[in-house]
Amino acid sequence: MTTAPRYRAASVGGCLEATVDRRADGSVVLRSTEPLGWFPQRLTDSLEQWAAEAPDRTLVARRGPDGAWIRIGYAQMLQRVQAVAHGLLQHDLSPDRPLMVLSDNDIEHFTLLLAAMWVGVPCVPVSPAYSLVSQDYGKLRHIVQTATPGLVFARDAAYARAIDATVPSSVPVVLANDAAVGLVRSQGALTAHVVSSFEHMLQAQPSAAVVAAHGAVGPDTIAKILFTSGSTRMPKGVINTQRMLCANQQMLRQTLRFLGEEPPVLVDWLPWNHTFGGNHNIGIALYNGGTLYIDDGRPTPQGIAQTLENLREIAPTIYFNVPKGFEEIVHAMDTDEKLRARLFSRARAFMYAGAGLSQAVWDRLDAHGEAAVGERVRVITSLGMTETAPACTFAVGTDLRSGHVGLPLPGVEVKLVPDTSGSGKIEIRFRGPNVMPGYWRAPEQTAEAFDEEGYYRTGDAVRFVDEAEPQRGLLFDGRTAEDFKLSTGTFVSVGPLRGRVVMAGAPCVLDVVVTGLNRDEVGALVFPRLDACRALAGLAADVPAPDVLHHPKVRGFFQALADRMWREATGSASRVARWHVMAEPPSIDRGEITDKGSINQRAVLAHREALVEALYEGREADPFLILPSGFRP
């Protein structure tokens, strides 16, 4: 008999069982059997609580220029927040004139976020890529025009050009320190703006105005306006209230009960302009009296070294990442026993989001745990979004596989609605105190986002793991808007097909955009991992993409992938007949990729329509076209 694997103890609850209400119209409503407990009216109430109970415990830390950790404790952060809040009030900020933050994750950003919450000023954190990577500043300009900030914080002089191009001269600018202000002035930038430093704001003393403003903050106060990544449209501003943030943190505490048993320790890079890093992870640390170590690394060939260095030193109690991050870490642990020992030393759970985790990576993670500490650490996942602050369902068991999203959290109502187009898809919708009131200054989009019962329409599809046993939970089944019909009338389920291609194409496939709407066959636009392709071919890091993709070993890899997928297909909906390996990377300006590395299928198809047309013309002279050996056009 096979011995059941041993898992590290971790107390969980909240989403283990659900009531199931099957309606006459075919919809199904799920609710957790555990009621949602009490939660505070303001997220900053947790800052006050822990400043009193554990004043010297580190709340947030980041490496300084010398590599040593700069630590800010709870009591010190409370002092900083009250001082900076005074400075914010001097600028007459309000929901109509919020604070906009152009910065990576750093201690100044963290302080400003909490200071704004303290006095009821919405914070608008914006992806640094819109300022530092974008060439036309289109998304940044749209966000500035939509949010109409009354004050802009930028980390350093690198943001000056973008600010000059998009922010009205009447809007003051705050930079991180006096040195940054001096550098900007020496460069002749931001000459039309009033510019000051965050260092100066820290010197203020809390005033009666700060006390009064703090007292007026309640559950309906807007805490943030988080902008979605945008697809074929410009980003939408999602209103995040204090109620949403606090309710969701209480849902998480009831589900991940171990968070309340030991102050959580996080080592985290996920950007704060996204809900995963900025709401979920910051909130877990703050709400539960934990510590957040800011990781300046990234799950890229260039950035992963910093993440690995941090994880060799700091042992998290729960670790979050996107699938690519786990892939890099698993690979590193193959030869780095110190990293493996530290990562598994006290972790109660790993969690991924943003995309599906390859089962092969998941299995290797389990194997590393057994080798390091003699047991596995459970891998958990969730379904949520910016509009829901974010978590709505959680899968926390030890019998999970990639794709599981579990059952509703306490306080969340889930409605499953069959698609009427005949696709067989089931859309998941959410209602609860963590769901947004709407999009900022977008009443039509807000109205479209909710159904007649007030459930938020996610556009995500799910299905039961086992229809006969609904308590086993739900599986993610792609996006309803991404699926399409071939010319034969056959539905193509994009999400699962994309997942199979990415898994089969590891490590050389970054992502895949599936094509074939009203066509005879399914096609694929493949975005390669050029670093992995270069390694496969033994090429230097500076070899251009076309030369890499033309190399016989790389070409042979993708030909073998196309042949394998053709052989293993079970029908026309899963049989990819035409492949184009992309030499041009996805564009952030066109909304084809987010700063977390997620590919936007709709945006790619919209902006590369001519390429799709060429794919189906079957131009065999196209050097990036690959046809399966068994396919005859």
LUMLOFI-692936 format. One line per 4 residues: number of its first residue (from 1); their letters; for each residue x, y, z of C-alpha. Coordinates in steps of 0.001 Angstrom, whole numbers, plus 524288, in hexadecimal, padded with zeros to 5 digits. Last residue first. Layout:
N
NUM) A) X,Y,Z ~ ...
% end
This chain:
633
633) PRFG) 7F1CD,85797,75147 ~ 7F7A4,84A1A,75407 ~ 7FA35,847B6,76263 ~ 8015A,83BA1,76752
629) SPLI) 80EBC,8420C,767E8 ~ 80922,84D2B,76FCB ~ 80A97,85A62,76911 ~ 81440,864A8,76DCA
625) LFPD) 81495,872B4,76928 ~ 81FCA,87B4B,76DE7 ~ 82781,87B10,76137 ~ 81B64,87EE9,75941
621) AERG) 81E35,87871,74C23 ~ 813CE,86E6A,74F8F ~ 8099A,878F1,74E32 ~ 7FDBD,871D5,75329
617) EYLA) 7F3BF,87C74,7507E ~ 7EEBB,8794A,75E14 ~ 7FAC5,87EAC,764DD ~ 7FAC2,88A7E,75BDE
613) EVLA) 7ED3A,88E54,760AC ~ 7F1BB,88C8F,76EBD ~ 7FD62,8955B,76C10 ~ 7F47B,89FB7,76657
609) ERHA) 7EBEE,89F55,7727C ~ 7F75B,8A1DE,77B5E ~ 7F1B5,8AD16,7835F ~ 7E468,8A727,78630
605) LVAR) 7E96F,8995C,7881F ~ 7F3F6,89DF7,7918E ~ 7EA4A,8A668,79907 ~ 7E098,89B56,79A8B
601) QNIS) 7EAA7,891A0,79F76 ~ 7F0A5,89A7B,7A9C4 ~ 7FDA6,89445,7AD91 ~ 80146,8948A,7BBF6
597) GKDT) 80F1B,89929,7BEFD ~ 80C7E,89FB0,7CC17 ~ 80E4B,8ACFF,7C587 ~ 802D2,8A982,7BCCB
593) IEGR) 803C1,8A511,7AEB7 ~ 7FC7F,8A7BE,7A208 ~ 7F744,8B4DA,7A6AF ~ 7FBD1,8BBD4,79A77
589) DISP) 805B3,8C3E2,7A215 ~ 80A0E,8B7AC,7A96C ~ 80DD8,8B12B,79CB1 ~ 80F89,8A27C,79B3A
585) PEAM) 81CB9,89E4D,795B7 ~ 81F6F,89E0B,7870A ~ 825CB,8914F,782B7 ~ 81931,889CE,784D1
581) VHWR) 818C2,87B63,78197 ~ 80D6F,87937,77845 ~ 80647,86C55,7791A ~ 7FB8B,866AB,77089
577) AVRS) 7F423,859F6,77281 ~ 7F18A,859F6,78112 ~ 7E87F,84E72,783DF ~ 7E0C1,850FC,79057
573) ASGT) 7D3BF,85543,78A7B ~ 7D5AD,84C5B,77E98 ~ 7D5A6,8402B,78714 ~ 7DD19,83850,79141
569) AERW) 7EA60,83E78,78EFD ~ 7F620,83670,79342 ~ 7FC0D,834BF,785B4 ~ 7FA79,84302,781E1
565) MRDA) 7FFD1,847C9,78EE7 ~ 80BC3,83F22,78D0D ~ 80E2B,843A6,77F1B ~ 80D2B,85209,782D1
561) LAQF) 8165F,8500D,78E52 ~ 82016,84894,785D9 ~ 81FEE,853AB,77BF9 ~ 821E7,85D5D,7870D
557) FGRV) 82DDB,8562C,78C03 ~ 8334C,85416,77E52 ~ 832CE,862A2,77B8B ~ 83A27,864F2,7881A
553) KPHH) 84464,85AC8,784DB ~ 84571,85F60,776B7 ~ 84763,86DB5,77A66 ~ 83D5E,87632,77374
549) LVDP) 836D5,87A1C,7804A ~ 8439C,87EEB,78614 ~ 8474F,8866A,779D4 ~ 83A02,88D04,7799C
545) APVD) 83B0E,89080,7882B ~ 8483A,8974F,7875A ~ 85443,890DC,78DBA ~ 857D2,8992E,79996
541) AALG) 8569C,88E74,7A3D6 ~ 86035,8858F,79CD2 ~ 85B93,87931,79625 ~ 85CA9,86B23,79AC1
537) ALAR) 8508A,86727,79312 ~ 848A9,862CF,79ECA ~ 84E08,86DFB,7A6F3 ~ 84A03,877C5,79C88
533) CADL) 83C63,871D1,79C39 ~ 83B65,872A6,7AB11 ~ 83F59,88101,7AAD6 ~ 83605,8837D,79F7D
529) RPFV) 82A3F,87E89,7A6CC ~ 82193,87D6D,79AE3 ~ 8149A,88430,79803 ~ 80CFA,87A6F,78FC4
525) LAGV) 801EB,87EF0,786F2 ~ 7F97D,872DB,785A6 ~ 7EFCE,86DE0,77B9B ~ 7E34F,865ED,77C41
521) EDRN) 7DDC1,86177,76F56 ~ 7D2B5,86458,765C6 ~ 7D15D,87291,76986 ~ 7C5B1,879D2,76F53
517) LGTV) 7CE18,87DD0,77B06 ~ 7DA9D,875DD,779E6 ~ 7E52A,87B9A,78298 ~ 7EB31,877F6,78FBA
513) VVDL) 7F512,88138,795D4 ~ 80003,879B5,79C66 ~ 80902,87CE6,7A7A2 ~ 81729,87C74,7ABEF
509) VCPA) 81AE9,87030,7A47F ~ 82910,86B5D,7A4E8 ~ 828EE,86499,7B229 ~ 81F14,85E9F,7B0C4
505) GAMV) 81797,85C6A,7A429 ~ 80EDE,85173,7A91F ~ 80A92,859BE,7B4B5 ~ 80851,865D7,7AC6B
501) VRGR) 800EF,85DE4,7A23D ~ 7F855,85738,7AC5B ~ 7F526,8641A,7B315 ~ 7F15E,86A96,7A63F
497) LPGV) 7E819,85F5B,7A359 ~ 7E202,86047,7B0E8 ~ 7DFD1,86EF2,7AFA5 ~ 7DB6C,86F85,7A175
493) SVFT) 7CFBD,8667C,7A176 ~ 7CD13,8651B,792E2 ~ 7BED7,86308,78F3C ~ 7BBF1,85B55,782D5
489) GTSL) 7B2C1,86241,7796E ~ 7BA2D,85D42,76D7F ~ 7BF8F,86AE1,76AE6 ~ 7C634,869FF,7781C
485) KFDE) 7BF20,86F93,783C2 ~ 7C4C3,8784B,78E4D ~ 7C971,878F2,79C4E ~ 7D069,8850B,7A12C
481) ATRG) 7C44C,88C0A,7A643 ~ 7C0E0,880DB,7AF72 ~ 7CE56,8810B,7B587 ~ 7D4D0,87459,7B97A
477) DFLL) 7CF7F,8687C,7C0A2 ~ 7D430,86A33,7CE9B ~ 7D051,85E62,7D69F ~ 7C683,85EAE,7E1AB
473) GRQP) 7C4B6,857D3,7EE9C ~ 7C4E5,84A25,7F419 ~ 7B892,84DE7,7FB77 ~ 7B14D,84D2D,7EE7B
469) EAED) 7B1B8,83E42,7EE9E ~ 7A93D,8396E,7E35D ~ 7AE26,8442D,7DA57 ~ 7BC22,84043,7DD69
465) VFRV) 7C6F9,84A50,7DC2F ~ 7BBE3,853A8,7D982 ~ 7BD5E,85CFE,7CE2B ~ 7C27D,86ACA,7CCC2
461) ADGT) 7C232,875E2,7C2DE ~ 7C700,8839D,7C552 ~ 7BFA1,88F31,7BF65 ~ 7BEE8,894B8,7CD1D
457) RYYG) 7B0F5,899BA,7CD6C ~ 7AF68,89FF3,7DADA ~ 7A2C6,89B8D,7E13C ~ 798F9,8A663,7E3FE
453) EEDF) 78CC5,89E57,7E1A3 ~ 78A1E,8A412,7D40D ~ 79810,8A175,7CFC7 ~ 7A3B4,8AA2B,7D246
449) AEAT) 7AF13,8AED4,7C9C5 ~ 7A6D3,8B51F,7BF2B ~ 7A1BC,8BF52,7C8B9 ~ 7AF95,8C297,7CCFF
445) QEPA) 7B41C,8C3DC,7BEE9 ~ 7A91F,8CD8C,7BC76 ~ 7ABD6,8D523,7C8F7 ~ 7BA72,8D70A,7C653
441) RWYG) 7BF99,8E1C9,7CF36 ~ 7C6A1,8D7E7,7D7D0 ~ 7C1D8,8CA1B,7D58D ~ 7B7D3,8C459,7DED1
437) PMVN) 7B3AE,8C165,7ECBC ~ 7BE84,8B739,7ED65 ~ 7BC80,8A9A1,7F30F ~ 7C27C,8A678,8005F
433) PGRF) 7B592,8A7EE,8079E ~ 7AF92,89D06,7FF68 ~ 7AAD9,898F5,7F1E9 ~ 7B267,8912E,7E7D1
429) RIEI) 7B01F,88B4C,7DA5B ~ 7B596,87EF5,7D40F ~ 7B260,87C4C,7C5D1 ~ 7AF62,86E61,7C1B1
425) KGSG) 7B3B7,86A04,7B434 ~ 7ABEA,86042,7AC1A ~ 7AECB,86839,79FFE ~ 7A070,868C5,79C56
421) STDP) 79F5A,87782,79BF9 ~ 7973D,877E3,7A878 ~ 7A2ED,876A6,7B185 ~ 79EEE,86FD1,7BE03
417) VLKV) 79F2C,87876,7CA2F ~ 7A645,874BD,7D6AF ~ 7A383,87E2F,7E1C2 ~ 7AD1B,87F76,7ECFA
413) EVGP) 7A982,88697,7F96E ~ 7B512,88B15,8018C ~ 7B3B5,88D31,8103F ~ 7BC6F,881CA,8141F
409) LPLG) 7C512,87E28,80891 ~ 7BEE1,876D5,7FD46 ~ 7C3D4,86974,7F8C5 ~ 7D01F,86468,7F22A
405) VHGS) 7D7F4,86A25,7E6F1 ~ 7DDE8,85DA4,7E17C ~ 7E589,85F99,7D4DF ~ 7F201,85895,7D8BC
401) RLDT) 7EEEC,84D2A,7E187 ~ 7E9E7,84CAE,7EF64 ~ 7E934,84189,7F925 ~ 7EFEF,848AB,8045B
397) GVAF) 7E4D4,8523F,8063F ~ 7E4F8,86113,805AF ~ 7DD4F,86503,7F98B ~ 7D819,872B7,7FB35
393) TCAP) 7CCFE,87A91,7F571 ~ 7CA58,8892A,7F5CB ~ 7D7AF,88FA2,7F787 ~ 7DA74,89D3E,7F1F0
389) ATET) 7D6D2,8A836,7F646 ~ 7CB46,8A399,7EDF7 ~ 7CC45,8AC96,7E211 ~ 7DAF2,8AA7C,7E11E
385) MGLS) 7D8D6,89BFC,7DF83 ~ 7D6D4,88F39,7E690 ~ 7D835,880A3,7E560 ~ 7E12B,87A04,7EF08
381) TIVR) 7ECA9,870FC,7F083 ~ 7F338,8684F,7FA65 ~ 7FF72,85FFE,7F9DE ~ 8012C,85825,80653
377) VREG) 80EE1,856A0,80B9C ~ 813A6,848BB,80A0C ~ 81AD2,840D9,81429 ~ 8284A,83B8D,81784
373) VAAE) 82E61,848DE,819AF ~ 83757,84B4B,80E0C ~ 83586,83F3E,80582 ~ 826D8,83E9B,807BA
369) GHAD) 8259A,84D1A,8050E ~ 82DD0,84C13,7F8B7 ~ 82521,8411F,7F3AF ~ 818D1,84918,7F607
365) LRDW) 81E94,85489,7EE6C ~ 82248,84B20,7E393 ~ 8142A,84679,7E2D1 ~ 80F18,85477,7E20A
361) VAQS) 818DB,8579E,7D73A ~ 81424,84BCE,7CF69 ~ 80604,84F79,7D233 ~ 80893,85C69,7CB99
357) LGAG) 8029D,8675E,7D38C ~ 7F717,86DEB,7CCE3 ~ 7F768,87CA7,7CB9B ~ 7F6B9,88910,7D3DA
353) AYMF) 7F6EE,881D2,7E0BF ~ 7FFF0,87935,7E8C7 ~ 8000C,87605,7F72C ~ 809AF,86E94,7FF78
349) ARAR) 805EB,86A4B,80D1A ~ 80AA3,86872,81B11 ~ 8189B,86CA7,81852 ~ 82174,86ACF,8241B
345) SFLR) 82E35,864A7,81F7E ~ 829C1,861F6,8118D ~ 82F9F,86E44,80B94 ~ 83BCC,86D93,81409
341) ARLK) 83F19,85F6A,81109 ~ 83CB4,86107,80284 ~ 844F2,86D43,80168 ~ 85011,866EB,808E9
337) EDTD) 84EEB,85A95,80096 ~ 85135,861F3,7F3F0 ~ 852C3,858A3,7E860 ~ 844C7,85468,7E545
333) MAHV) 84027,85FB4,7EDA7 ~ 842FF,8692D,7E276 ~ 839A5,86223,7D945 ~ 82EE3,86256,7E373
329) IEEF) 83130,870DA,7E583 ~ 83070,87405,7D6FD ~ 823F0,86C1A,7D523 ~ 81DFD,87207,7E15C
325) GKPV) 8203B,87F90,7DBC2 ~ 81A80,87BAC,7CE9C ~ 80E3F,876DD,7D585 ~ 80BD5,88407,7DC38
321) NFYI) 8104E,88565,7EA32 ~ 80C0C,884CF,7F84E ~ 812FC,87EC2,803F4 ~ 80D77,87C37,81171
317) TPAI) 8159A,87B51,81DD6 ~ 820F3,8817F,8169F ~ 82F1E,87E12,819EF ~ 837D9,889DA,8178C
313) ERLN) 8463E,887ED,81405 ~ 8468E,87E24,808D3 ~ 8396F,88395,8047A ~ 83F23,89135,802E9
309) ELTQ) 84A8F,88C60,7FAC1 ~ 84144,88470,7F240 ~ 838BF,89052,7EFC3 ~ 8449F,89881,7EC34
305) AIGQ) 84971,88E23,7E29D ~ 83BF9,88D4D,7DC49 ~ 83CE2,89AD2,7D653 ~ 84510,898FB,7CA10
301) PTPR) 83FBE,88BCD,7C5B1 ~ 8320F,8908D,7C944 ~ 82952,88D59,7D4D4 ~ 82C24,89A99,7DB0C
297) GDDI) 834CF,89F41,7E616 ~ 83327,8AB57,7EE85 ~ 82CF9,8A310,7F92B ~ 82653,8AB50,8037F
293) YLTG) 8267E,8A413,81065 ~ 818D8,8A4C0,81631 ~ 81776,8A1F0,824B0 ~ 80B5A,89D8A,82BEC
289) GNYL) 80164,8A352,83536 ~ 7F625,89BC9,82F1D ~ 7EF2D,8A6D8,8280E ~ 7FBE6,8AD53,823CC
285) AIGI) 802C5,8A17B,81DF9 ~ 7F6A9,89BBB,817A1 ~ 7F29E,8A927,81288 ~ 7FF79,8AB88,80BA9
281) NHNG) 7FDC2,89E38,80544 ~ 7EF9D,89ED7,800CD ~ 7EE3B,8AD53,7FE02 ~ 7FA95,8B239,7F73D
277) GFTH) 800DA,8A558,7F376 ~ 7F506,89E3D,7EE0D ~ 7ED44,8AAAC,7EB0E ~ 7F6F5,8B052,7E16F
273) NWPL) 7FD2B,8BDD7,7E2C2 ~ 8044C,8B809,7EE52 ~ 80D24,8AFB5,7E5E5 ~ 8100D,8A1AE,7EA3B
269) WDVL) 81DE3,8A11B,7EF9E ~ 81B5F,89A35,7FC99 ~ 8227B,89435,807EF ~ 8179E,89286,811DD
265) VPPE) 81818,88F5A,8205F ~ 80B28,88C7D,82706 ~ 80955,88F1B,83590 ~ 8063A,8819B,83B1E
261) EGLF) 7F8F6,87BAF,83E47 ~ 7F0B6,885C0,8371D ~ 7F689,882E1,829CB ~ 7F511,8745C,82CDA
257) RLTQ) 7E691,87613,82AC5 ~ 7E80E,87774,81C22 ~ 7D959,87753,819A7 ~ 7D4AC,87F64,82538
253) RLMQ) 7E024,888BB,8239B ~ 7DD83,889C6,81501 ~ 7CF47,88D67,816EA ~ 7D372,8975C,82127
249) QNAC) 7DCDF,89D2C,8174B ~ 7D229,89DC2,80D1F ~ 7C903,8A4F4,81631 ~ 7D372,8AEEC,81999
245) LMRQ) 7D703,8B1F0,80B7F ~ 7C91E,8B2BC,8065D ~ 7C435,8BA8E,811F6 ~ 7CF2C,8C47D,8105B
241) TNIV) 7CACA,8C6B7,80270 ~ 7D17A,8C2D2,7F5BF ~ 7CC19,8C9CA,7E9BE ~ 7D129,8C366,7DD56
237) GKPM) 7D661,8CCEC,7D32E ~ 7D566,8C6F3,7C5AC ~ 7E149,8C572,7BCE1 ~ 7DFC2,8C937,7AE6E
233) RTSG) 7D860,8BFEF,7A5A0 ~ 7DD83,8B4AF,79D5B ~ 7E29B,8AED1,7A9E0 ~ 7E4B7,8B74A,7B5D0
229) STFL) 7EDDA,8B474,7C126 ~ 7E39E,8B86A,7CB10 ~ 7E544,8C51B,7D266 ~ 7E4A1,8C503,7E12B
225) IKAI) 7DDC0,8D07B,7E77F ~ 7E0E3,8CF58,7F5BE ~ 7DB6B,8D150,8036E ~ 7CE3A,8D709,7FFD9
221) TDPG) 7C68C,8D96A,80C4A ~ 7BAA0,8D08B,80D5C ~ 7BF9F,8C999,8199B ~ 7C294,8D658,820B1
217) VAGH) 7CC6B,8E15D,82117 ~ 7C717,8ED88,827ED ~ 7CF39,8EB7B,83428 ~ 7DB96,8EB65,82C2B
213) AAVV) 7D84D,8F8A9,82668 ~ 7D5F5,8FE63,833DC ~ 7E29A,8F90E,83982 ~ 7EA57,8FDB1,82DB3
209) AASP) 7E44C,90B3F,82EBD ~ 7E7F5,90BBD,83D1C ~ 7F60A,90A84,838CC ~ 8006A,90007,837E2
205) QAQL) 80E1D,905E6,83751 ~ 81545,9071D,82A6D ~ 82334,90247,82868 ~ 81F22,8F691,82036
201) MHEF) 819E3,8FFB0,815B1 ~ 8277F,90564,813A6 ~ 82D4B,8F804,81104 ~ 8226D,8F5CF,80716
197) SSVV) 82855,900C3,7FF29 ~ 82314,90CC3,7F82D ~ 82037,910C5,7EA21 ~ 816EF,91B5F,7E575
193) HATL) 81581,91843,7D727 ~ 818D4,92016,7CAD0 ~ 82766,91D1D,7CBBB ~ 824D9,90E88,7CCCD
189) AGQS) 831C2,90BB9,7C5E4 ~ 83D83,91489,7C3D7 ~ 846F6,9097F,7C6DD ~ 84CB8,910CB,7D26C
185) RVLG) 83EF9,912B9,7D7C0 ~ 83C0D,90448,7D6E7 ~ 848DE,900F6,7DDA1 ~ 84654,90A8E,7E8B4
181) VAAD) 838C5,904F8,7EB2B ~ 83E4C,8F72D,7EB26 ~ 848A0,8FB29,7F51B ~ 83E22,90167,7FD9E
177) NALV) 8370F,8F487,7FF0C ~ 82C32,8EBDB,7F9D0 ~ 8265A,8F56D,7F026 ~ 819B4,8FD0A,7F218
173) VPVS) 81319,9039E,7E68A ~ 80914,90E8D,7E6C6 ~ 7FE09,90E99,7DCA6 ~ 7FC46,91BC0,7D5D0
169) SPVT) 805DF,917AF,7CB38 ~ 7FC36,90D99,7C645 ~ 8018C,8FF97,7C680 ~ 803BD,8F856,7B9A6
165) ADIA) 8105C,8FBED,7B28E ~ 8176E,902A8,7BDC5 ~ 813E1,8F73E,7C68B ~ 8191D,8ED5A,7BCCA
161) RAYA) 825F2,8F4B8,7BB71 ~ 82783,8F61B,7CA25 ~ 82593,8E7C4,7CD8A ~ 8340E,8E428,7CD62
157) ADRA) 83692,8EFAE,7D672 ~ 8326C,8E7F1,7E25F ~ 827AC,8E0CD,7E9A3 ~ 81C32,8E88E,7E488
153) FVLG) 81112,8EDFA,7ECA4 ~ 80667,8F58F,7E5BA ~ 7FCD1,8FEDA,7EC4B ~ 7EF1B,903A1,7E8ED
149) PTAT) 7ECB8,8F873,7DF9B ~ 7E289,8F96B,7D4BF ~ 7DF06,8EABF,7D518 ~ 7DA32,8E968,7C71C
145) QVIH) 7E3A7,8F2E4,7C0A5 ~ 7EF31,8ED89,7C844 ~ 7EB1D,8DF86,7C537 ~ 7E9C8,8E273,7B6A7
141) RLKG) 7F70C,8E937,7B646 ~ 7FD46,8DDA2,7BD19 ~ 7F713,8D459,7B36E ~ 7FBBC,8DBF0,7A799
137) YDQS) 80961,8DEED,7ACA7 ~ 80E39,8DE02,79E84 ~ 81AB0,8D62B,7A072 ~ 81696,8CDE7,7ABFE
133) VLSY) 82183,8C7D2,7B3F2 ~ 8243D,8D1BF,7BEC0 ~ 8176B,8D8FF,7C0AF ~ 80D13,8CEC3,7BD8C
129) APSV) 816A8,8C486,7C277 ~ 81620,8CA8C,7D001 ~ 80816,8C576,7D10C ~ 7FFC7,8CFAA,7D7C4
125) PVCP) 7FBD7,8D06F,7E60F ~ 7EFC6,8D921,7E7A2 ~ 7EDA3,8DC27,7F606 ~ 7E08E,8E158,7FAA7
121) VGVW) 7E16D,8EB49,805B9 ~ 7D9F5,8E795,811FE ~ 7E352,8ED00,81C2F ~ 7E9B4,8E04D,82090
117) MAAL) 7E7F6,8D9F5,81337 ~ 7F0DC,8E44D,80D4B ~ 7FACC,8E21A,81804 ~ 7FA25,8D35A,815F5
113) LLTF) 7FD25,8D47E,80771 ~ 8074B,8DF0C,809AB ~ 80EAE,8D697,81351 ~ 80EE6,8CAC1,80A52
109) HEID) 81363,8D2FD,7FECF ~ 81E4C,8D8D4,80709 ~ 8223C,8CB3F,80B97 ~ 82375,8C60C,7FDC7
105) NDSL) 81BD8,8BE8B,7F380 ~ 81E37,8C4D0,7E656 ~ 819DF,8D2B6,7E483 ~ 8106B,8DBF2,7DDF2
101) VMLP) 80697,8DEC6,7E8B2 ~ 7FA96,8E737,7E657 ~ 7F408,8EDC5,7F203 ~ 7E5E1,8F132,7EF72
97) RDPS) 7DF7C,8FDD9,7EA9A ~ 7D122,8FA58,7E846 ~ 7D173,8F07F,7F365 ~ 7D7DF,8FB3A,7FB98
93) LDHQ) 7E4D9,9023B,7FD15 ~ 7E5DB,91034,801F3 ~ 7F49F,91070,8007E ~ 7F755,91397,80EC7
89) LLGH) 7EF9D,90768,81272 ~ 7FA31,8FEF5,80C75 ~ 8049A,90534,814EA ~ 7FD0B,90238,82156
85) AVAQ) 7FB5E,8F42B,81CD0 ~ 80A2D,8F367,81B83 ~ 80BC7,8F5F0,82A12 ~ 800EA,8EC9F,82E15
81) VRQL) 8064F,8E1D3,82571 ~ 81436,8E39A,82A37 ~ 81006,8E29D,8386D ~ 807F0,8D66E,8359F
77) MQAY) 81360,8D0B4,82E23 ~ 81C4F,8D29A,839E1 ~ 8129F,8CB9E,842BA ~ 8115D,8C042,8392B
73) GIRI) 81FCD,8BEB5,83666 ~ 82715,8C395,82A5D ~ 832F5,8BBC1,82642 ~ 83DC3,8BF3A,81CB7
69) WAGD) 84419,8B246,81939 ~ 8527E,8B29F,815BE ~ 8567D,8B204,80765 ~ 85ECF,8BE46,807DB
65) PGRR) 85514,8C604,7FF8F ~ 84A11,8C232,808D5 ~ 842A1,8B561,80900 ~ 8344E,8B68B,80C3C
61) AVLT) 82C84,8B426,8187C ~ 81E51,8B56D,81C90 ~ 816D4,8B307,8292D ~ 82250,8AFE3,83200
57) RDPA) 81E3B,8AD31,84005 ~ 821F5,8B840,8493A ~ 81434,8BCD6,84C91 ~ 80E3F,8AF3D,84E68
53) EAAW) 8013E,8B13C,8557B ~ 7FF83,8C001,85424 ~ 80527,8C184,8466E ~ 7FE12,8B4D0,84359
49) QELS) 7F0B0,8BA73,84625 ~ 7F352,8C7B3,8401B ~ 7F7D9,8C187,83362 ~ 7EC25,8B866,833AB
45) DTLR) 7E318,8C429,834BB ~ 7E9CE,8C8AA,82835 ~ 7E15F,8BEE8,820C0 ~ 7D558,8C686,82498
41) QPFW) 7C7E3,8C1F0,82916 ~ 7CD42,8B636,83054 ~ 7C8D3,8A825,82DBC ~ 7BF3A,89F5D,834DF
37) GLPE) 7BD79,8917F,82FF4 ~ 7B879,88C6B,822FE ~ 7AF83,880C6,824B0 ~ 7B4A6,872EC,82254
33) TSRL) 7AC30,86A65,81985 ~ 7B240,87157,80DFA ~ 7A87F,8752D,80390 ~ 7A5F3,86F89,7F610
29) VVSG) 79B20,873A6,7ECBC ~ 7982B,86B68,7E0A6 ~ 791E9,87029,7D419 ~ 7897D,86750,7CBB5
25) DARR) 77D7C,87029,7CB8F ~ 776B4,86762,7D596 ~ 78128,86A00,7DFA9 ~ 78AFC,860D9,7E603
21) DVTA) 78EB8,865FC,7F372 ~ 79B24,85F82,7F881 ~ 79FED,8626F,80641 ~ 7AEA0,86283,8073A
17) ELCG) 7B948,85B1C,80E57 ~ 7C7EF,85CC3,8102A ~ 7C87C,86B38,80D19 ~ 7C9A1,870F8,81AB8
13) GVSA) 7D3C1,867AD,8200C ~ 7E27C,865DD,8209F ~ 7EC72,8627A,82B35 ~ 7F971,85EB2,82552
9) ARYR) 800B2,8524B,828EC ~ 80B60,84EA6,81F6A ~ 806EB,84439,815E8 ~ 80A47,835C4,81579
5) PATT) 807E4,82E87,808CF ~ 7FEDB,822BA,80950 ~ 80661,815FF,80945 ~ 8045C,80DD4,7FD00
1) M) 80000,80000,80000
% end
